[in-house]
Amino acid sequence: MNNIIFDSTQSLLEQLANELLRLSESEQPIHISLSGGSTPNLLFDYLANSHFSTTINWQQLHFWWGDERCVAAEDPESNYGQCKQRLFDHITIPEDNIHRIRGENLPEDEAIRYAREIQLSVPVHDGLPQFDWIILGMGGDGHTASIFPGQTNYEETNLTFIATQPQSGQLRISKTAHLIEHSKRITYLVMGASKADIIYKINTQNNSRDLYPAAHISAKTGLTQFYLDPESSTLLPKGKK
């Protein structure tokens, strides 16, 4: 695994912010897929409350989501809703640059609609839309986006699918592993002591690719990285750091 361990949460957030700043200097639109959860919320808060809120050229960045719960944007569980409250409401970004999954729609219809929007908006490479950067989180069971252990057909060639959260039965719409792996770059953001055990397993178990989607899903031809804070990396053997 390509682990990059930061000495603090602050330094990890600064790295991400500087990378967004660099990407925003591109002459071409940049397509970035975000994740939900507490770790991205830290990034959104940092961006909104620092000089990056005005120094990043938000006009050049297009934001998408790896997955979304089938709830309205105003629902506290909405990934888009959290990002809007914490970041988009505090910066100047064109409305057309925000490509949300409409969790309030019928899941079957929305999965098709979102896939079509991806096809129409994201540049195609080798016959498939290719995101510039997909930022992913990781659950304690090793899932990423809404791709859960034991439920994934990694050969699925659609762009999106309807997932069911194993414990709650909640419906979600997610990018497929097939689409995610076609990205130019994948970065997993992993923070907190609660993630240390799964990070250890992913790095040390020979069959981790078979057990954990976050260990299986990587960029086929691009860069895949795990950005770790000190707490999430505490159990890693010395050679894995």
FENQUIUR-V662395 format. One record per backbone hydrogen bond with DSSP energy under -1.0 kcal/mol. NH is the residue of the N-H (numbers start at 0). CO is the residue of the C=O. E is the energy in kcal/mol with one decimal. If there is no record, write none. Layout:
nh=[NH/NH]
co=[CO/CO]
e=[E/E]
This chain:
nh=[2/3/5/11/12/13/14/15/16/17/18/19/20/21/22/23/24/25/29/31/32/33/40/41/42/43/44/45/46/47/48/52/53/54/55/57/59/61/62/63/65/67/69/70/74/77/81/82/83/84/85/86/87/88/89/90/96/97/98/102/104/109/110/111/112/113/114/115/116/117/118/119/120/121/124/127/129/131/132/133/134/135/138/141/143/146/150/155/160/162/164/168/171/172/173/174/175/179/180/181/182/183/185/186/187/188/189/194/195/198/199/200/201/202/203/204/207/210/211/213/214/215/216/219/222/224/225/226/227/228/235/239/240]
co=[0/225/227/7/8/9/10/11/12/13/14/15/16/17/18/19/21/22/59/61/132/63/36/37/38/39/40/41/42/43/44/49/50/50/51/55/56/29/96/31/33/172/170/68/71/74/77/78/79/80/81/82/82/83/86/87/93/94/62/100/101/105/106/107/108/109/110/111/112/113/114/115/116/117/127/124/122/30/30/184/32/186/142/138/146/143/147/152/173/171/169/164/162/67/160/65/158/175/176/178/179/130/222/133/224/135/226/191/192/194/195/196/197/198/199/200/204/206/207/141/211/211/212/180/183/185/1/187/3/189/232/236/237]
e=[-1.3/-3.1/-2.9/-1.6/-2.5/-2.4/-1.9/-2.1/-2.5/-2.5/-2.0/-2.2/-2.3/-2.3/-2.4/-2.1/-1.3/-1.9/-3.0/-3.1/-2.6/-3.0/-1.3/-1.4/-1.4/-2.8/-2.5/-2.1/-2.7/-2.3/-1.4/-1.7/-1.5/-2.0/-1.7/-1.5/-1.8/-3.5/-2.9/-2.7/-2.9/-2.2/-2.2/-2.4/-1.6/-2.1/-2.1/-1.9/-2.9/-2.3/-2.2/-2.8/-1.6/-2.6/-2.5/-1.0/-1.7/-1.6/-2.9/-1.6/-1.9/-2.8/-2.5/-1.1/-2.6/-3.1/-1.7/-2.1/-2.2/-2.3/-2.3/-2.1/-1.5/-2.6/-2.7/-1.3/-2.9/-1.6/-1.6/-2.5/-3.1/-2.9/-2.4/-2.1/-1.4/-2.6/-1.9/-2.0/-2.1/-2.9/-2.9/-2.7/-2.5/-2.5/-2.5/-3.0/-2.0/-2.3/-2.8/-1.1/-1.9/-2.8/-3.0/-2.4/-2.9/-3.0/-2.5/-1.6/-1.4/-2.1/-2.2/-2.3/-2.6/-1.7/-1.2/-2.6/-1.6/-1.2/-2.7/-2.5/-1.3/-1.4/-2.9/-3.0/-1.9/-2.3/-2.7/-3.2/-2.7/-1.3/-1.4/-1.9/-1.3]
